Amino acid sequence: MTDEVGVVTGDLTVATIREAGDRARIAVQYTGADEWYTLTGSPATVPAGGLAALHAEVLRGVERGGGAVSP
């Protein structure tokens, strides 16, 4: 689920980008496209496991589908 266009499906690229403090912005795009969309609920708090743990959690949600949002 994205803020800009709602649900996106298909071959997606997911980016988890650290921001100031303990926050990270999560964006998705159709692989190879120019436009990035904000995953609903982003920015998210980076958990104790770090940015990699947050990214892995986001990927699991996106792969499950069903309108995944930021943890």
Number of C-alpha atoms within 10 A of each C-alpha: 21 22 13 11 9 12 15 18 13 8 9 15 14 19 18 22 13 17 13 6 8 14 16 21 18 25 20 19 21 16 13 9 9 7 10 17 18 22 30 20 15 18 20 19 18 21 14 9 8 12 18 12 13 21 19 12 13 21 18 12 16 21 11 10 14 11 15 20 19 23 16
